[in-house]
Amino acid sequence: MKIHTLRLILGDQLNARHSWFREKNAGVLYVMMELKQETGYVVHHRQKVLAFFAAMRAFGNALSTAGHQVNYIKLDNDTNNQSLTQNLQQLMQDHEVTTLECQQPDEYRLDHQLKSWAGANKININWFDTEHFLTGRNSLKEYFPNSENYLMETFYRKVRKQYDILMEDGRPTGGRWNYDKENQKKIPANHDLEPPLIFSNDVSDIDELLHNSEVKTMGQANAAQLIWPVNRRQSKQLLEHFCQFGLPDFGRYQDTMATENNVGESHWSLYHSRLSFSLNTKMLHPLEVVNAAIDAWSKNKDSISLAQIEGFCRQIIGWREFVRGIYWAHMPDYKNLNDLNHTRALPEFYWNADTKMNCLHYSIKQSLDYAYAHHIQRLMVTGNFALLAGVSPDALDDWYLGIYIDAIEWVELPNTRGMSQYADGGLIATKPYIASANYMQKMGHYCKECYYNPKKKTGEKACPFNSLYWHFIERHKERFKDNHRMSMMYQVWNKKPEEEQLALIKQAETYLDNINDL
């Protein structure tokens, strides 16, 4: 049968339950591509590229096995132009096809590329929803029709009501919407942790392909035993494992930071679900994840408290959907926002973890080893330091977008430029997320093994976070002195003797001048 329709499937559109696949049609050709366009827009972690290509190949094979027509273009295919639109143009000519169907890309970059190409070549694209998210691209305008002050908590409550998640008679289960204050505990020393569920996917052929194709990557990878889920079956196994072993303590220790000496080999995973790659590639659906977790809670209320399940659901149906709304409400301008005018180059140790600051060493080395760090390591360690040091949000964006296996621009950009760096001027966060060494000590175990002294603010071996914190407060005084959430810090700063203030500023500037040696 002659092909009459091309359907494009992008690398993060691996939704096996999409309505496209309910019926087989020999005249419909599904197209998937491995592209240097996608491996090269930033330097990606080796495990990230391996996992994406492996998951894409598994999805393409599953479609073929189910009886669908699939044209999977590998990276080294002779016909691969390494451009999404050039390949589509060639395929449409080869098959004499005029009908192209696409699911809406989640990245503005790809959305713009496809629409610009289609407009220039008078090609009509039939657009379809990805059938993954709980809210639409324009959700913020729908939820906040008369305001541009978007509050995540308000958004989260609306989504919970809309989907009847943890609700009873129109009220939140347990009588409270948010249990976050109960979920900020430091993990005890020598805490017994369940080993993380990891996989052993042999992707050596893809690794060889990347080498032969001279794809530049960062980080470590054991291509014979890739630990990340690369298909729906493995993704569901990881979800089940989390519900059984992670959920009972997920919220309680979600903000903690641990070392191998402190809790053993599971220090990098703790009780986190690590489902973000499966979710962001759409191998799992958010409601599927939330419902599985709620089911586990409902059957095990003695071991899983309401605070644990509420905190997890808030991340999936609240924060994840909210930042996507921010992204689509403000792109493409959002990508260029730099409200604090930070321009410093990213320190060299972000690429190799070669720093005496133990919190940064641990968090960055873990990221290089696993293509993963949990949200507090991203926000309050690597992000906090970059913000205090005045690093360019462009440079930090590229680093976050490349190093983490779950990083796709719609979720990475608002989290980095907004939540972490306050470069959006407060669209997401009501104040900058900055902290001194006191926070590191309170929430983790890094300081105990550190070269620097977290108690010292100036002098030899004084923790850089301390003086850099006050340097930030001083240099952005005009910007934040009237911010009610920072007023206490400015009161503390203003009460310090001038001599102490000058010593802190001098210490910070010495550190900034020698930032790559810290």
C-alpha positions as CSV (number, residue, x, y, z in Angstrom):
1,M,0.0,0.0,0.0
2,K,1.3,3.5,-0.9
3,I,2.4,5.7,1.9
4,H,0.0,8.7,2.1
5,T,0.9,10.2,5.6
6,L,4.1,10.8,7.5
7,R,3.9,10.9,11.3
8,L,6.9,12.4,13.1
9,I,7.8,11.1,16.5
10,L,10.4,13.1,18.4
11,G,12.8,11.6,21.0
12,D,10.7,12.7,23.9
13,Q,7.4,11.5,22.5
14,L,7.6,7.9,23.4
15,N,4.0,7.6,24.5
16,A,2.9,4.0,23.7
17,R,-0.7,4.9,24.8
18,H,-1.1,7.7,22.3
19,S,-4.3,7.5,20.2
20,W,-2.1,7.4,17.0
21,F,-1.3,3.8,17.7
22,R,-4.8,2.4,18.4
23,E,-5.2,1.4,14.7
24,K,-2.7,0.1,12.2
25,N,-2.6,1.7,8.8
26,A,-0.2,0.5,6.2
27,G,-0.4,4.0,4.5
28,V,0.9,5.7,7.6
29,L,4.7,5.9,8.0
30,Y,6.1,6.7,11.4
31,V,9.4,8.6,11.3
32,M,12.0,8.7,14.0
33,M,15.5,10.2,13.7
34,E,18.8,10.3,15.6
35,L,20.3,13.7,14.7
36,K,23.5,15.6,15.3
37,Q,21.2,18.6,15.4
38,E,19.9,17.2,18.7
39,T,23.2,15.9,20.1
40,G,25.0,19.2,19.4
41,Y,22.9,22.2,20.5
42,V,24.6,21.8,23.9
43,V,27.2,19.3,25.2
44,H,25.1,16.5,26.6
45,H,26.0,13.8,29.2
46,R,27.1,10.6,27.6
47,Q,24.5,8.6,29.5
48,K,21.8,11.1,28.4
49,V,22.5,10.5,24.7
50,L,22.8,6.8,25.2
51,A,19.5,6.6,27.1
52,F,17.6,8.7,24.6
53,F,18.8,6.8,21.6
54,A,18.2,3.4,23.3
55,A,14.7,4.4,24.4
56,M,13.9,5.7,20.9
57,R,15.1,2.5,19.3
58,A,13.1,0.4,21.7
59,F,10.0,2.4,21.0
60,G,10.5,2.2,17.2
61,N,11.0,-1.6,17.5
62,A,7.9,-1.9,19.6
63,L,5.8,0.0,17.0
64,S,7.2,-2.3,14.2
65,T,6.4,-5.4,16.2
66,A,2.9,-4.1,16.8
67,G,2.4,-3.9,13.0
68,H,3.0,-0.2,12.3
69,Q,5.2,1.1,9.5
70,V,8.3,2.7,10.9
71,N,11.2,4.5,9.3
72,Y,13.9,4.8,11.9
73,I,16.9,6.9,10.8
74,K,20.0,6.1,12.7
75,L,22.7,8.7,13.3
76,D,25.1,7.2,10.7
77,N,22.4,6.4,8.1
78,D,23.6,7.5,4.6
79,T,20.4,9.4,4.0
80,N,20.6,11.3,7.3
81,N,21.1,15.0,6.7
82,Q,21.4,15.5,10.5
83,S,18.6,18.1,10.3
84,L,15.0,17.4,11.3
85,T,13.4,19.4,8.6
86,Q,15.8,18.5,5.8
87,N,15.1,14.8,6.5
88,L,11.4,15.4,6.5
89,Q,11.6,17.3,3.2
90,Q,13.5,14.4,1.7
91,L,11.1,11.8,3.0
92,M,8.1,13.7,1.7
93,Q,9.7,13.9,-1.7
94,D,10.7,10.2,-1.7
95,H,7.2,9.0,-0.8
96,E,5.4,11.8,-2.7
97,V,3.5,12.6,0.4
98,T,1.8,15.9,1.1
99,T,0.3,15.1,4.5
100,L,2.6,15.5,7.6
101,E,1.3,14.9,11.1
102,C,3.2,15.9,14.2
103,Q,2.6,15.9,17.9
104,Q,3.3,19.4,19.4
105,P,6.9,19.6,20.4
106,D,7.6,20.5,24.0
107,E,10.6,22.6,23.1
108,Y,10.1,26.0,21.6
109,R,13.3,25.4,19.5
110,L,11.7,22.5,17.7
111,D,8.3,24.0,17.5
112,H,9.8,27.1,15.8
113,Q,12.0,25.0,13.5
114,L,9.0,22.9,12.2
115,K,6.7,25.9,11.8
116,S,9.2,28.1,10.1
117,W,10.1,25.3,7.6
118,A,6.5,24.5,7.0
119,G,5.7,28.1,6.4
120,A,8.6,28.7,4.0
121,N,7.8,25.6,2.0
122,K,4.0,25.9,2.1
123,I,3.6,22.6,3.9
124,N,0.5,22.0,6.0
125,I,1.2,20.2,9.3
126,N,-1.6,18.6,11.1
127,W,-0.9,19.1,14.8
128,F,-1.8,16.7,17.6
129,D,-1.5,16.8,21.3
130,T,1.1,14.6,22.9
131,E,-1.7,13.3,25.3
132,H,0.7,13.5,28.2
133,F,0.4,16.6,30.2
134,L,-2.5,17.4,32.6
135,T,-2.6,21.0,31.5
136,G,-2.3,22.8,28.2
137,R,0.5,25.0,26.9
138,N,-1.7,28.1,27.8
139,S,-2.6,26.8,31.2
140,L,-1.4,29.8,33.1
141,K,-3.6,32.2,31.1
142,E,-6.5,29.8,31.7
143,Y,-5.9,29.4,35.4
144,F,-4.9,33.1,36.0
145,P,-6.9,35.0,33.4
146,N,-6.6,38.4,35.0
147,S,-3.1,38.3,36.3
148,E,0.5,37.6,35.4
149,N,1.4,36.9,39.1
150,Y,1.4,33.1,38.9
151,L,1.5,31.3,42.2
152,M,2.4,27.6,42.0
153,E,0.5,26.7,45.1
154,T,-2.7,28.2,43.6
155,F,-2.0,26.4,40.4
156,Y,-1.4,23.1,42.2
157,R,-4.7,23.3,44.1
158,K,-6.6,24.0,40.9
159,V,-5.1,20.9,39.2
160,R,-5.8,18.7,42.3
161,K,-9.4,19.8,42.2
162,Q,-9.7,19.3,38.4
163,Y,-8.4,15.8,38.6
164,D,-9.8,14.9,42.0
165,I,-6.4,13.9,43.4
166,L,-6.2,13.5,47.2
167,M,-9.6,15.2,47.5
168,E,-12.6,14.4,49.7
169,D,-15.9,16.2,49.2
170,G,-14.1,19.1,47.6
171,R,-11.6,19.5,50.4
172,P,-8.0,18.3,50.5
173,T,-7.5,14.9,52.1
174,G,-6.4,15.4,55.7
175,G,-7.7,19.0,55.7
176,R,-4.4,20.6,54.5
177,W,-3.2,21.2,51.0
178,N,0.5,21.2,51.8
179,Y,2.7,19.3,54.2
180,D,6.0,20.7,53.0
181,K,7.1,21.8,56.5
182,E,7.0,18.1,57.6
183,N,9.3,17.1,54.7
184,Q,12.5,18.9,55.6
185,K,14.5,16.5,57.7
186,K,18.2,15.7,57.6
187,I,19.0,12.1,57.0
188,P,20.7,10.5,60.1
189,A,24.2,9.2,59.9
190,N,24.5,5.5,59.1
191,H,20.9,5.4,57.9
192,D,19.9,2.1,56.3
193,L,18.9,2.8,52.7
194,E,17.3,0.4,50.2
195,P,19.7,0.1,47.2
196,P,18.3,1.9,44.1
197,L,16.8,-0.2,41.3
198,I,19.2,0.2,38.4
199,F,19.2,-1.6,35.1
200,S,21.9,-3.2,33.0
201,N,21.2,-2.2,29.4
202,D,23.9,-3.0,26.9
203,V,24.1,0.0,24.6
204,S,27.7,-0.6,23.5
205,D,26.6,-0.4,19.8
206,I,25.2,3.1,20.4
207,D,28.3,4.1,22.3
208,E,30.5,3.0,19.4
209,L,28.2,5.0,17.0
210,L,28.7,8.1,19.1
211,H,32.4,7.6,19.1
212,N,32.6,7.0,15.3
213,S,30.3,10.0,14.7
214,E,32.5,12.2,16.8
215,V,29.6,13.3,19.1
216,K,31.0,15.4,21.9
217,T,29.7,14.5,25.3
218,M,30.6,14.9,29.0
219,G,30.5,12.6,32.0
220,Q,31.0,8.9,32.6
221,A,29.1,6.0,31.0
222,N,29.4,2.2,31.3
223,A,27.7,1.5,27.9
224,A,27.6,-2.2,28.7
225,Q,25.4,-1.6,31.7
226,L,23.4,1.6,31.3
227,I,21.5,2.0,34.5
228,W,18.5,4.0,33.3
229,P,15.1,2.7,32.1
230,V,15.0,2.6,28.3
231,N,11.5,1.2,27.7
232,R,8.0,1.2,29.2
233,R,8.5,-2.1,31.0
234,Q,11.6,-0.9,32.9
235,S,9.9,2.4,33.6
236,K,7.0,0.7,35.2
237,Q,9.4,-1.5,37.3
238,L,11.1,1.7,38.5
239,L,7.7,3.2,39.5
240,E,6.8,0.0,41.4
241,H,10.1,-0.1,43.2
242,F,9.7,3.6,44.2
243,C,6.2,3.0,45.5
244,Q,7.4,0.1,47.7
245,F,10.7,1.3,48.9
246,G,11.1,5.1,48.2
247,L,7.7,6.6,48.9
248,P,7.5,5.8,52.7
249,D,10.4,8.2,53.3
250,F,10.4,10.3,50.1
251,G,9.1,13.6,51.5
252,R,10.8,13.3,54.8
253,Y,14.3,13.2,53.3
254,Q,13.7,14.8,49.9
255,D,15.7,17.9,50.9
256,T,18.6,16.1,52.5
257,M,22.1,15.7,51.2
258,A,24.2,12.7,52.0
259,T,27.7,11.3,51.3
260,E,28.9,7.7,50.8
261,N,30.6,7.8,54.2
262,N,27.3,8.8,55.7
263,V,24.7,6.4,54.1
264,G,26.7,4.1,51.8
265,E,26.4,3.6,48.1
266,S,22.8,4.8,47.9
267,H,23.9,8.4,48.8
268,W,23.1,9.6,45.2
269,S,19.6,8.2,45.0
270,L,18.3,8.3,48.6
271,Y,14.5,8.0,48.4
272,H,14.0,9.9,45.2
273,S,11.9,8.2,42.5
274,R,14.3,8.9,39.6
275,L,11.3,8.7,37.3
276,S,11.9,12.1,35.6
277,F,13.6,10.6,32.5
278,S,10.7,8.1,32.0
279,L,8.2,10.9,32.5
280,N,9.9,13.5,30.3
281,T,10.3,11.0,27.5
282,K,6.6,10.1,28.0
283,M,7.2,6.4,28.7
284,L,5.1,7.0,31.8
285,H,2.1,9.3,32.1
286,P,1.9,11.6,35.1
287,L,-1.6,10.3,36.2
288,E,-0.3,6.8,35.9
289,V,2.6,7.7,38.3
290,V,0.4,9.6,40.7
291,N,-2.3,7.0,40.8
292,A,0.3,4.2,41.5
293,A,1.7,6.2,44.4
294,I,-1.7,7.0,45.8
295,D,-2.7,3.3,45.5
296,A,0.5,2.3,47.4
297,W,-0.3,4.9,50.1
298,S,-4.0,3.8,50.5
299,K,-2.9,0.2,51.1
300,N,0.0,1.1,53.4
301,K,-1.0,4.1,55.5
302,D,0.9,2.7,58.5
303,S,4.2,3.1,56.6
304,I,3.4,5.9,54.2
305,S,2.2,9.1,55.8
306,L,0.0,11.6,54.0
307,A,2.9,14.1,54.0
308,Q,4.9,11.7,51.8
309,I,2.3,11.1,49.2
310,E,1.2,14.8,49.1
311,G,4.8,15.9,48.6
312,F,5.3,13.5,45.8
313,C,2.0,14.4,44.0
314,R,2.8,18.1,44.3
315,Q,6.1,17.6,42.4
316,I,4.3,15.7,39.6
317,I,1.0,17.5,39.1
318,G,2.0,20.9,40.6
319,W,5.5,21.9,40.0
320,R,6.1,19.9,36.8
321,E,3.0,21.2,35.1
322,F,3.5,24.8,36.4
323,V,7.0,25.2,35.0
324,R,5.8,24.0,31.6
325,G,3.1,26.7,31.8
326,I,5.8,29.3,32.6
327,Y,7.9,28.2,29.7
328,W,5.2,28.5,27.1
329,A,3.7,31.7,28.5
330,H,7.1,33.5,28.2
331,M,9.1,31.9,25.4
332,P,11.1,32.9,23.4
333,D,12.0,35.9,25.5
334,Y,12.3,33.9,28.7
335,K,15.6,32.3,27.4
336,N,17.3,35.7,27.4
337,L,16.2,37.1,30.8
338,N,19.0,38.1,33.1
339,D,17.4,40.4,35.7
340,L,20.5,40.5,37.9
341,N,22.9,41.1,35.0
342,H,25.2,38.2,36.0
343,T,28.0,37.6,33.5
344,R,30.7,35.5,35.2
345,A,32.0,32.5,33.3
346,L,31.0,29.1,34.7
347,P,33.8,27.9,37.0
348,E,35.9,25.1,35.5
349,F,35.1,22.7,38.3
350,Y,31.6,22.4,37.0
351,W,33.0,20.2,34.3
352,N,35.3,18.1,36.4
353,A,34.3,18.4,40.1
354,D,37.8,19.5,40.9
355,T,37.1,21.7,43.9
356,K,37.9,21.7,47.6
357,M,34.3,22.7,48.4
358,N,32.9,19.3,49.3
359,C,29.2,20.0,48.6
360,L,30.1,21.1,45.1
361,H,32.6,18.3,44.6
362,Y,30.0,15.7,45.6
363,S,27.1,17.1,43.7
364,I,29.1,17.7,40.5
365,K,30.9,14.4,40.6
366,Q,27.6,12.6,41.2
367,S,26.2,14.5,38.2
368,L,29.1,13.5,36.0
369,D,28.9,9.9,37.2
370,Y,25.2,9.3,37.0
371,A,23.8,12.2,34.8
372,Y,21.6,12.8,37.9
373,A,21.3,14.9,41.0
374,H,18.3,15.5,43.1
375,H,16.6,18.9,43.2
376,I,18.3,20.2,46.4
377,Q,21.7,19.5,44.9
378,R,20.7,21.3,41.8
379,L,19.0,24.3,43.5
380,M,20.9,24.8,46.7
381,V,24.4,23.6,45.9
382,T,25.3,24.1,42.2
383,G,22.6,26.6,41.6
384,N,23.1,28.5,44.8
385,F,26.9,28.8,44.3
386,A,26.4,30.0,40.7
387,L,23.9,32.7,41.9
388,L,26.1,33.9,44.7
389,A,29.1,34.1,42.3
390,G,27.1,35.9,39.7
391,V,27.5,33.3,36.9
392,S,25.9,34.0,33.6
393,P,22.5,32.2,33.4
394,D,23.3,31.4,29.8
395,A,26.3,29.4,30.8
396,L,24.5,27.7,33.6
397,D,21.5,26.9,31.4
398,D,23.7,25.1,28.9
399,W,25.4,23.1,31.7
400,Y,22.1,22.0,33.4
401,L,20.5,21.2,30.0
402,G,23.4,19.0,29.0
403,I,24.5,17.2,32.2
404,Y,21.1,15.8,33.4
405,I,19.4,12.9,31.8
406,D,16.0,14.4,32.5
407,A,16.8,17.9,31.2
408,I,14.6,19.0,28.3
409,E,14.4,22.8,27.8
410,W,10.7,23.2,28.9
411,V,11.5,21.9,32.4
412,E,15.2,22.9,32.7
413,L,14.9,26.6,31.6
414,P,12.3,27.7,34.2
415,N,13.9,25.7,36.9
416,T,17.4,27.2,36.2
417,R,16.8,30.7,34.9
418,G,13.7,31.2,37.1
419,M,13.8,29.2,40.3
420,S,17.5,28.8,40.7
421,Q,19.0,32.1,39.3
422,Y,16.2,34.6,39.7
423,A,17.1,35.7,36.2
424,D,13.4,36.1,35.3
425,G,13.0,38.8,38.0
426,G,10.6,36.9,40.2
427,L,8.1,35.3,37.8
428,I,8.6,31.9,39.6
429,A,10.3,32.7,42.9
430,T,9.4,35.4,45.3
431,K,13.0,35.8,46.4
432,P,16.4,34.5,45.3
433,Y,17.2,31.0,46.6
434,I,20.5,31.8,48.3
435,A,22.0,30.2,51.4
436,S,25.2,30.2,53.4
437,A,27.1,27.3,54.8
438,N,24.6,27.1,57.7
439,Y,22.0,25.6,55.3
440,M,24.5,23.0,54.0
441,Q,25.2,21.9,57.6
442,K,21.6,21.9,58.6
443,M,20.4,19.7,55.6
444,G,23.4,17.6,54.8
445,H,26.6,15.9,55.7
446,Y,29.0,17.5,53.2
447,C,30.5,20.0,55.6
448,K,31.9,17.4,57.9
449,E,34.3,16.1,55.3
450,C,35.2,19.5,53.7
451,Y,38.5,21.4,53.5
452,Y,36.7,24.6,54.4
453,N,35.2,25.5,57.8
454,P,31.5,26.2,57.6
455,K,31.6,28.2,60.8
456,K,34.2,30.7,59.5
457,K,33.2,33.7,57.5
458,T,36.6,35.2,56.9
459,G,40.2,34.1,57.1
460,E,42.0,30.9,56.1
461,K,39.7,28.0,55.1
462,A,36.5,30.1,55.6
463,C,33.7,28.6,53.7
464,P,33.2,30.5,50.4
465,F,29.4,30.3,50.7
466,N,29.5,32.6,53.8
467,S,31.3,35.6,52.4
468,L,29.7,35.1,48.9
469,Y,26.3,35.2,50.6
470,W,26.9,38.6,52.1
471,H,28.6,39.8,48.9
472,F,25.3,39.0,47.0
473,I,23.3,40.8,49.7
474,E,25.4,43.9,49.4
475,R,25.8,44.1,45.6
476,H,22.0,43.6,45.1
477,K,20.9,45.8,48.0
478,E,19.0,48.3,45.8
479,R,17.2,45.4,44.1
480,F,16.1,43.5,47.2
481,K,16.2,45.8,50.2
482,D,12.4,46.3,50.0
483,N,11.6,42.6,49.4
484,H,9.7,41.6,52.5
485,R,11.1,38.1,52.4
486,M,14.6,39.4,52.5
487,S,14.1,42.3,55.0
488,M,15.5,40.3,57.9
489,M,18.7,39.6,56.1
490,Y,19.2,43.3,55.3
491,Q,18.5,44.1,58.9
492,V,21.3,41.7,59.9
493,W,23.6,43.1,57.3
494,N,23.0,46.7,58.2
495,K,23.7,45.9,61.9
496,K,27.1,44.5,61.2
497,P,30.0,46.9,62.0
498,E,31.5,48.5,58.9
499,E,34.8,46.7,59.5
500,E,33.1,43.3,59.5
501,Q,31.2,44.2,56.3
502,L,34.4,45.3,54.5
503,A,36.2,42.1,55.7
504,L,33.4,39.9,54.2
505,I,33.3,41.8,50.9
506,K,37.1,41.6,50.7
507,Q,37.0,37.8,51.4
508,A,34.3,37.3,48.8
509,E,36.2,39.2,46.1
510,T,39.4,37.3,46.8
511,Y,37.4,34.1,46.3
512,L,35.8,35.4,43.1
513,D,39.1,36.5,41.7
514,N,40.4,32.9,42.3
515,I,37.2,31.1,41.7
516,N,38.7,28.2,39.7
517,D,41.1,27.4,42.6
518,L,38.5,27.1,45.3
